[in-house]
Amino acid sequence: MCGIAGCIHFDGTPAKVEVIKRMTDAIAHRGPDGEGVYLSGSVALGHRRLAIIDLSTAGKQPLSNEDETIWVTFNGEIYNFLEIRRELLKLGHKFQSQTDTEVIVHAYEEWGTECLHRFNGMFAFVLWDERKGCLWLVRDRLGIKPLFYAYSSQGLVFGSEIKAILRHPYLERKIDYEALAYYLALNYTPAPYTLFADIRQLLPGHYLIVDAVGSVQEVEYWELTYSEEGQGSEQSYLEEFNSLLADAINLRLVSDVPFGAFLSGGVDSSSIAYWMSRQMSEPVKTFSIGFNESSFNELGYARQVAQHIQAEHYEQIVKADAAEILPQLVWHAEEPTADSSMVAVYYLAQMARQQVTMVLAGDGADEILAGYETYQAYYLHRLYQFIPAWLRKKAIAPLINRLPVSDAKVSWDFKLKRFVAGGELSAEDAHASWRMIFNAEARQELLSPVANRPGVGADVLELYRHTFARTNACHPLNRLLYVDTRFYLPNDMLVKTDRMTMAHGLEAREPYLDHRLVEFAASVPPNLKLKHWRQKKYLLKASMGGKLPSDILWRKKQGFNLPNSRWLKRELKVLFTDILSAKHLQEMEILDQQAVAKLLDDHFQDKADNSHQIWCIMTLALWWQQFFTKEGNPITNK
């Protein structure tokens, strides 16, 4: 895992090493083991190295082929690089290192852009082909690794993180107000948008080809397609899934540094830890985070799994004072990503980094195997529509909205209120609304006149509808899985894992996002993913029968949430009230002061659980302070 940055100037202006050095310095946390810069006229590639494979200096980047006509700067891992390397050796290619990076260069030499279809991995890389005079920017199929770029008439600037791009003189810091509306709706900024005007994310499964005079071609090289015929027996699907998962994990154990696994005690991470224990000769190092609040604490389950597989187990309790590092988290996230569990992942990664340099994580299982309650809610929504509309609107919804507020973890009152809020929408629009923080009306009230521009981001539902329209899936469950794999997974879950692990120079590998496993899951009959619309992730749980304790397999999913509703009323009340004070909001000029004050007051007085909304605007306020004020934050102004 590493950090990359660079540029190409379309007017032929020579790239400057000091500029690229400033860019790579901004992402030094991603690669503490070394740095490198390649310059060729108006083209520059920069790199920060976190050494995982081939720790020698032969693995230093940017790296080239034998005659130095092809150069690459690479972030990620190609897990099947040994297999591809053997094939390339037979074809006459010569290697100078044992790295997977060098495989990219020679694979491109041999097969051109088609080489991507041979790679099994997580990757974001930029390759300069001196012969053709073109730059090739690539992001992996599922968006595990980030890649940002800014394109103008002057040139193209790229980086693993936005912070690197902001250090290039071409860039002026401006807010993208359409992206802001999307953020307030979704809790994250969906690719290709960012909250910085003129900076974009490369979409997962896409690449850009940019030539020296500025012509740009964007290509989608991979798309998730679904097959719903269901030819095999249940047992055959279970066996194939087991085989693919075990192999995906085995591929991700290739490392020249110590490694371990995140372990929550849920079925996703527990299954990974189990297969690791079967494939390793020494005990698996496992890492868990818990809370003092009992309804949020899963440490007991994590310990049970650790004992079951005889792991070397480490754990830590996260308390409310941990939120003191929020400015640091926002800087590393570099966009407001209002997922409060980012705090827990930050401390989890910090703890793990004291023991290992790489971990396996369980991201993706919920999106490919149907692990969220929103999929069950979709089915209930269809039943809800049979209730007469007058009864839904005049009796049921008002009754549910009067339920008392609870601080419990995803309480019933919270779930029911969210459900009826989408109850009058179409089924697919309802799924989108259940993912939202602020609906269109609430956004209009929340944004100040400066930010509340007519028509900007007015219909976030249309974003979802466009994505629903892209999939070939017909079955309702597969359609939901597709949009969550395209929206929620890469823009929330994977951002959280990448930024918080990279903050500590820790590599996180994702076995469930092995593209073979993802494609197989898309071919599995929906009823084996959500059994009778009741048993979530049935395929995974049934395949692990006899391997993990049954109470681990079949217990109710808790998720990795913080007790932020409770913390906001107690330990964090002063901190958040200060961050969202009238003084700060006036300086910010984005949010309406009265609307924010009402959100806070209603939450503190138990009139509503506004914890998600408050966390959303709090991270937005911190982000603005970090990136749009002279003071910023000490860690940003190096």
N, C-alpha and C positions, 0 to 999 in steps of 0.2 A: 504494500500500500504506500502511496506517495502523494505528492502534490505537483501539479503541472501548471505552467503558465507560458505565455508567449504572444507573438503578434506577427502580422504581415502588413507592410505599408504599401498601399496601392500606387503612391506617387513616386516610388523608388527611393524614398528617404531611407538612409541606412538605419537599421535598428541599433540601439545603444545598449551595451552590456549593463550600464548602471541602472537603466530603466527596468530591464528584466530582473536584475538583482533585487531591486525594490519590490517587484511583484512577487518573487519567490520568497523574500523575507516575510511577506505578509502571511504566507502559508507554511512557515517553517515548522509549525507544530505537526503538520501532516508528514513531514520527513525530517526527523532529527538526526539522521545518520549520514547526511551528505547533501551536496548541492552541485549543480552543473548548468552550464549555459552553452548553447550552440548558436552562432551567428553566421548568416550568409546573406550579405547585402541587406535587403529590406525585410528579411525573415529572421525571427529569433524564437528559439525553443528554450524554455527554462524548466528546471526540475528540482524537487526536494525529495530525498530518498529515505524511505523506511525499509531497511534491508530485511527481507524475509527468505528469499531464495538466492543462493550464491552470494554470501556475505562479502566476497572479495571485491577489490576495486574494479574487476572485470565487469561487474554489474552496474557500474556508474552510468548515469544517463545525463543528457540525451545520448542515444546509442545509434550506431550506423551499421550499414552493410560493409563489405570488404573495400569497395572503392569510394565509400563515403558519398554516394549519390542519393541514398535514402537514409533519413534520420527520423527518430521517434522519441517522444517524451510520453511516458506511460504511467498511468495510475491504475492499479488493480492486480488481478491474477488471471492467468490462463491455466486452468487446472489440468488440462490434457496436453500441456506443452511438450511433455516427453514423447508422447505418441506422435505429435506433429513433427517434432525435431527429428525423430528417427526416419520419418518419411522424407523430410527435406534432405537429410544426409544421403539417403539413397539416390536422390535426384541431383546430387553433386554440390550442395551448399556446404560452406565451411563456417564453423562457429568459433567464436573467440571466448565465449563464456558459457556458463551452465544456466543462464537465466531464461525465464519465459519471455522477457522483453525482446531478446534477440530473435526469438521465434516469430514475433510479429513482423519484423523487418524482412526476414527471408520468406515468410509466407506471402507477404504482399508482393515481393519480387517474383514469386512463382505463380501466384494465382490472382493477383490484383485485388480489387475490392471483394471478390468472391471468397477470399480467405476468411472473412467474418463468419461464414456458415460453418467453418471447421472449429471455431473457438468455443470452448466450454469455459465460461468464466464470468467475472465481473470486471468491467474495464471502461476506462475513458482514456483515449489517447489521441495525440495529434501527430501526424506523420508528414514530413516534408519530402516530396519527390523532386529532387533537383533537376532530373532529366525532363520531366513534364512541366515543371514550374508550377506545381499545385500543392496546396495544403489540404490534408484529409483529417477531419475531426470526427471522431466516432464515440458513441455511447452504447453501453451494453443493452441487451434486449429488454431487461426489466427496469433499468434505471437504478441499479444498485450504486453505481459510482456517478458522481455529479460532473457536469461539464457546462460551463457558462461561456457566453461570448457576447461581444458588442461589435456590431457591424455599422460602418458609416462609409462615406465617400473617401475618407482618408485611409481607412484600413480596417482590419479585423483584429480584435484583441480577445484572448481566451484565458480561462483559468479554471482550476478545480473548485475555486471559491470566488465569490464576487469580490472579496477583499483584494485579491490579486489584480483584478481588472481595474478597480478603482484607483490603483497606484499608477496607472498609465496616463500620460498627459492628455490623451484624446478624450478622456471621459469627464463629463460634468455630472455632478450628483443632482438628480432630479427624481421626484416621485412619479410613478406611473399610477394615476388615479383609477384607471380601470382595474389594474391589478389589485389596488387597495380594496375596491369593492369586492373582488373575488376573495381576498384574504378574510375580510370581515364576515363573509358568508360561510366560508369553508374551514377557517382556522389555519389555512395554509395558502400559499400562492401556487396555483396549478401551472405546470409547464405548458407552453413555452414562456409564460410570463414570469417576471420578477417584479418586486416593488420598486426597482430602479429603472427609470425610463431609459431605453436604449440598450439595456442588458437583457439577454434572453437565455433560457435554458435549452440545451439541445434535448429534444424529446427522446425517451427510451426507444431503442430499436431503430434509431436514425443515424445518418451521417451527413456531413456537409463536405462538399468539394469546392475549394476556393482557389481561383488562379491569381496570378500576380497582378492582374489589372482590375480585379474586383468582381468578376462574375462568380455567382454562388449557385450551386445546385444542392438541394436537399433531397435525400433519398431515404425512404423507409425500407430497411432491409429485412425486418422481421415483424410479423404480426401474429397475435395469439388467435388461433382458430379453434372452433369447437366441433366435435363429432358426437352426435347424440343417438347413434343407432344402438349402441350397447350390445356388441356381439358376444362377449365372453360371459362366463359365470362369475358370481361374486367371489368365489375362491381364487379364480384366475386373476382377477383384478387385485385382490389382496396380496397375492404372491408377487405380482409384477411391481406393485407399489413398494413392497418391502425390499425387493431387489434393487430398485432404482434409488430409494432413499439411502440404503446401506452403501451403495456405490457412490452416490453424491457426497456422502460424508467421508468415505475413504479417500476420494479425490482431494478433498479439502484438508486432509491431514498431512499433505506434502508440505514440509516446512523445515527450514534450517534454524528455527528459533523455537523457544518454549511456547506451548499453546494450551488452551483450556476451553471451557464452555460457559456461557451464561446459563443459569438454571433458575427458573422461576418456580418450579414445582407444577407447572401446567404440562399438558400432554405434549406440546410442541417441543419445548426445550428438554423435557425429560426423555423423549424419544431420541433426540440427538445425543444426549449424554449416554444413554444406554448403548447405542450403536458405536459410539466412540470407545466405550469400555470393552466392547467385544473385539475391537480392531487394534487396541493399543496394548503394549506389554506392561506399561506402568499405569498407576491410578490416574484417572482423569481429574484435572484440576477444575473445580466448579465454583461459580461465583453467584451469590444471591444478595438481594436487597430486600429489607423489610421495613415495617413501620410499627410504632407503638400502638396505633389504632387497630384494634383486633380485626375489624371487618375488612381492612386493607392489607393485612399481613398474611403472606403465604409462606413464610420461612419454615413452618412446620412441614409443609408438603415438600419443599426443596430438600430439607434435611432427610426426609423419608427416602426420597429418590437417591440422594447422595449415599446414604447407608446401603441402599439396595444394590447399587453398582460399585460400592466400596471406593467412592471418590475421595480425593483430597479436597475438602470443602472449606470455602471461605464465605463469610457473610458479614453484613453491616446493616445497622438500623439508620434510616434517614429520618431526621427530625425537622420540625418547622424552621429551625434556624439555618437549615441547609439552603433555604431560599435566598440567603445573603449573596450567593454566587449568581443570582439571576442576571446581573449585567454581563458577567463573564459568559453565561450561556447564550445570551442574545448576540454577543459579539461572535461567538463561534458559529451560531446558527445563521447569522448575518442577514437573515430575514426574520420577521416575527413569525415564529411557528408556535402557535399557542397550544401545544400539547404539553400539559404540565408534567407528564411522566418523563419528559426530557431531563428534569432534575434528578430523578432516580437513575436514569441511564448514565448520566454524567458521573455520578458517584460510583455506580457499578463499574464503569470503565476505568475510573481512577483506581479503584481497589484491584481490579484484574491486572492492570498494567504493572503493579508492584511485583507480580509473580510471573506474568507471561507477556508476549508481544503480539499474540494472535489468539482470537477466540472464535468459536462457532456460535451463531445466534439463530433464533427461531423465527425470524421475520418471514412473512409470506404464506405460512400455513393457513391462516385464517382466510386469506383472499383466494387461494386456489382450491381449498377444501371445505369452504363454507363454515367459518368459525364464529361469525358474528350473529347477535340476536336480531339484527335488522333483516336477515334473511327469513327468519321465522315471522317477524313482524309483517313482511310482505304477504305471507300467506294469510295471516290474521286480517290484514287490510282487505283482502278479497272477501272474507267472511263479514267484516264490518260493513261492507257496502250493501249487504242484504238487509241491514237494519234501516228502516225508513229514515229518509234524510231529516225530516222534522224532528224525529226522536234523537238522532245523533247531535243535531245542532242545538236543540232547545233543552235537552235534558242531560245526555251523556257527557258532552264536552264541558258544559258549565259545572257539572258535578265533579268531574275529574280535575278541572282547573282550580277547584276550591280545596283540594286535598292539602293537608298541612305539609310544610317543607321538611324534608329529612336530610341529615348530613351523612347518611349511610352511603356505602359505595354503590353507585348507580342504583339508587333507591327506586321502589315501585312508583312513587309519585312522579319522579323524574321521567321514568320510562313511559308511563301512561300519558303524561302531559305532552311529551314529544310525539307519541303515537297519534293522539287526537289532533295535534297541530297539523299533521299531514293527512288526516283522515278524509278530507274533502277533495284531495288531489287525485290525479290518476295514480295507479300503483307505482309506476316508475318515477314520476315526479315526487311521490311520497318518499321513496327510498332516498332521493336526493335531499329532500327537506329534512329527513332524520339525521343527515350528516351536517346540517347547517347550524351555525351559531346565531347569526343575525339574518332574518329574512329581509326581503326588499323594503318593507315598511320600516322595520327597525333600523336598517342601514340609513335610510333617508333621515330619520330622526337623529341618529347618532353623528352623522357627518356634518361638519361645519359648512357654511356657504363656500368656503375656499375649495373644499374637497368634494362637495355634493354637486357635481356637474350633471346637468340633464342628460340622461341616456347612457351615462358611463356605468358599465357593469350592471345595467338595470335588470337583466334577466339571467341570473346565474343558472337557473333551471335549463336554459337553452344550451349551456355548456354541457350539461349532462345529457340532454336529448341528442345533441350532436354525437356524443360518444356512444350512446345506446344505438344510434343509427349505423355506426361503423361495424358493429360485431355481426358475425354470421350466425351467432347463437339464436336459437328459437325458444328454447326452454327458459322460462322466467328466471330460474336460479342461475343458470349460466350467464344470462344477460347481466344480472346483478354482480356476479363474480367478475365479469369482464370490466365493468366500469370501475369497480373498486381496485382491480389490478392496475388500471390505467390512471386512476385519480388518487385514491387514498394511499395506496401502497408506495408509489414512488415519491409523492409530494409531502407525505407526512411521516409514515413509518420509517422509510429508508433514509430520509433526511435526518431524522432524529438519531438513528443508529450511526450513520456515517459521521455527522458532525461531532457527536458526543464521544465517540471512540477516537476519532482523529484528533480531538482536542488533547488527548493524552498520548498520541502516537501509538495507538492500539489498532490492529487490523481486525475487522469483523467479517467473517465469511458466512454465507447464507445458503445452507444445503437445500432448503425448500425451494429456492429460486434457481436451482439447476434447471436449465431450459428443457432438458429431457423430462424432468419430473413435472414441470409446469404444463408441458404439452401433453403428457400422459394424463394428468388430472383433468385436462380439458376434454379428454376422450372418455372419461369415466361417466357412466350414467348418473344423472343428478341425484337419484335416490340413494346412491352409495356415498354421496357427499353429505347430504342432509336427509337422513333416514326418516321417511314418513313425515317430513317437515318438523321433526322434533329433535332428533339426535344429531347435533352438529359435529362436523369432522368425523363422521362415522368410519370412513375408509381408514384414516390414520389410527383411530382408536381400536378398531377391529383388527387391524394388521399388527398391533402391538399387544394383543391379547396373549397372556402367558409370559410376556417379557417384562411388563411393568405391573406394579400392584393395581388391582382393579379400582381402588378408590382414587388413584391418581388418574386412571384412564377415563373414568365415567363421572367424575365430579363436575360440578357446575363451573364454567369458565368465569374467572374473576377479572382478568385483565391487569394491566400494570399501571393503575391510576394512583394519584396522590390524594390524600384527604384534604384537598384544597378548599372545599366548601367550609369545612370546620376551621381550617387554618386561617382562612380569610376573616373569619369573625373573631379570632383570638390572636394567635401569635403574629400573624402577618397583617393585621388590620392597620397598624400605624404605618408600616412600610408601604402598603398599597395605596393608602390614603394620601401619602406624601407624593408618590410617583404620579398619581392621578389628581393632584391638587389643581385648583383653579389657576394658580400661577404657571405651573408647567403646561397645562392645557392651552393657556393663552399664548405662550411662546410657541407651542406646537402648531396651532392654527388648523388642526385637522379635525378634531372632535368637538362636538357641542358640549359645553361645560354643564349645562342643566341636565342633559341626557345622561352624562356620565355620573353626575351626582345622584340621580334617581336610581341608576343601577346599583350603586354602592349602598344607598340608604335602604332600598328594598331588600338587599341581601343581608345587611347587618340587622335589620328588623324582622327577619324571617318571613317576609312577605313573598319572597321568591328565591329560588336557588339560581343566582346569577353568576355562580363561580366560573363557568365556562366563558361567559361574556366578559367578566372582569379580567380574567387571565388573558383573554384575547387582546383587549385594549391596553392592558398593562404592558404586555410584551411589545405592542406597537409603540407605546410611549417610550419605553426603554430603547427600542430600535432607533427611533427618531433622535433621541438624545445621543446615542452612540455614533450615528452616521451623519447627522445633519446639524450638529452644534460644534462650535469651536472647541469647547471643553471636551466633548466626546467622553471617552473613558480612557484611563491611563494605559490600558492594554492595547488600545487601538493606535495610539500615537507614538509609534516607535521611531 
